[in-house]
Amino acid sequence: MMSQTNKISKILKWLDNEKLKDRLEIETSKNKLIQEIKSFDKKELFIKEKVKKDSIWLKIRKMIWGN
């Protein structure tokens, strides 16, 4: 009976250690990803393209003649 309890205790201890390792690995990955995202240049990510607006006469012509 004692060896069974000892065996279960070892397994639980191993499981707790594995959970801790996984948690640390996840935190490390998250921090690394956060640092990579922070290193991006916001101006390069969000470049606004100028949209060419049609004049009223072009719109009328398109309505009459199609595309």
C-alpha positions in Angstrom: 0.0 0.0 0.0 2.8 2.4 0.9 4.6 1.8 -2.4 1.4 2.5 -4.3 1.0 5.9 -2.5 4.7 6.7 -3.1 4.3 5.9 -6.8 1.2 8.1 -7.1 3.0 10.9 -5.2 5.9 10.7 -7.7 3.6 10.8 -10.6 1.8 13.8 -9.3 5.1 15.6 -8.6 6.2 14.9 -12.1 2.9 16.2 -13.5 3.2 19.4 -11.5 6.7 19.9 -12.8 5.6 19.4 -16.3 2.8 21.9 -15.8 5.2 24.5 -14.5 7.6 23.9 -17.5 4.7 24.3 -19.9 3.5 27.5 -18.2 7.0 29.0 -18.3 7.4 28.1 -21.9 4.1 29.7 -22.8 5.0 32.9 -20.9 8.4 33.0 -22.7 6.7 32.6 -26.1 4.1 35.3 -25.3 6.8 37.7 -24.2 8.9 37.0 -27.3 5.8 37.5 -29.6 5.0 40.8 -27.8 8.5 42.1 -28.3 8.4 41.2 -32.0 5.1 43.0 -32.4 6.5 46.1 -30.6 9.5 46.2 -32.9 7.3 46.8 -36.0 7.1 50.3 -37.4 3.5 51.4 -37.2 3.9 53.8 -40.1 4.9 50.9 -42.4 2.1 48.7 -41.2 -0.7 51.2 -41.7 0.1 52.9 -45.0 -2.9 54.7 -46.4 -3.3 54.6 -50.1 -4.8 57.6 -51.8 -8.1 56.8 -53.3 -8.8 58.4 -56.6 -12.2 60.0 -56.5 -14.2 60.4 -59.7 -15.5 63.8 -60.5 -19.2 64.3 -60.8 -18.9 64.4 -64.6 -17.1 61.0 -64.7 -19.8 59.6 -62.5 -22.5 60.9 -64.8 -20.6 59.5 -67.9 -20.3 56.1 -66.2 -24.0 56.1 -65.4 -24.9 56.9 -69.0 -22.3 54.9 -70.9 -21.6 52.1 -68.4 -18.1 51.3 -67.2 
